[in-house]
Amino acid sequence: MISNLEINSPLNEVGMCAFSIACSNSPANDEESKKNDKILHVISKNADVNSRDNFGRQPIHHAIKSGCVSTIRKLIELFYG
């Protein structure tokens, strides 16, 4: 599990933080309900929901790229709706 200190730190070579990584996992790699639980867990740890990777992409961009409609809906519901 990621500590609060690491939650907003870049965790891979493109600078994605934990929230972006949670949003980017495709449903094929993770059941949708588990994926949304992971996203809510990372948010509860004070993740920066507007973080950007090295290319300027935010978590919503990674969710859209993953094609996981339930994640996209959850993010819109939580932050844009």
C-alpha positions in Angstrom: 0.0 0.0 0.0 1.2 3.5 -0.8 1.9 5.8 2.2 0.4 9.3 2.4 3.9 10.8 1.7 4.1 8.9 -1.6 0.6 9.4 -2.8 1.3 12.4 -5.0 4.9 11.5 -5.9 5.7 10.3 -9.5 5.8 6.5 -9.5 6.9 5.7 -13.0 9.0 6.9 -15.9 6.3 9.2 -17.3 5.6 10.9 -13.9 2.2 9.3 -13.2 1.1 9.5 -9.5 -0.9 6.8 -7.8 -4.3 8.4 -8.8 -3.3 8.5 -12.5 -2.2 4.9 -12.3 -5.4 3.8 -10.7 -7.4 5.6 -13.3 -5.3 4.2 -16.2 -5.8 0.5 -15.5 -8.1 -1.0 -18.1 -11.1 -3.1 -17.1 -9.3 -6.2 -18.6 -6.7 -5.8 -16.0 -9.0 -5.1 -13.1 -12.7 -5.7 -12.4 -14.5 -2.4 -12.7 -15.8 -2.4 -9.1 -12.4 -3.1 -7.7 -10.9 -0.4 -9.9 -13.4 2.2 -8.6 -12.7 1.0 -5.0 -8.9 1.6 -5.6 -9.7 5.1 -7.0 -11.8 6.0 -4.0 -9.0 4.7 -1.7 -6.4 6.8 -3.3 -8.6 9.9 -3.2 -9.2 9.2 0.6 -5.4 9.4 1.0 -5.5 13.1 -0.2 -4.4 12.4 -3.7 -4.0 15.4 -6.0 -6.9 14.8 -8.4 -5.5 17.5 -10.7 -2.0 16.1 -10.9 -0.2 16.0 -14.2 2.3 13.6 -15.6 5.4 14.6 -17.6 3.2 15.1 -20.7 0.6 17.3 -18.9 -2.1 14.5 -18.8 -4.4 14.5 -15.8 -6.1 11.4 -14.2 -9.3 12.0 -16.3 -7.2 11.7 -19.5 -5.8 8.3 -18.3 -9.3 7.1 -17.5 -10.5 8.1 -21.0 -7.5 6.4 -22.6 -8.2 3.2 -20.6 -11.8 3.0 -22.0 -13.3 2.2 -18.7 -16.7 3.9 -18.8 -17.5 3.3 -15.1 -14.3 5.1 -14.1 -14.9 8.0 -16.4 -18.5 8.3 -15.0 -17.2 8.1 -11.4 -14.6 10.9 -12.0 -17.2 13.1 -13.7 -19.6 12.4 -10.8 -17.0 13.2 -8.1 -15.2 16.2 -9.7 -17.0 17.6 -12.7 -20.7 17.0 -12.1 
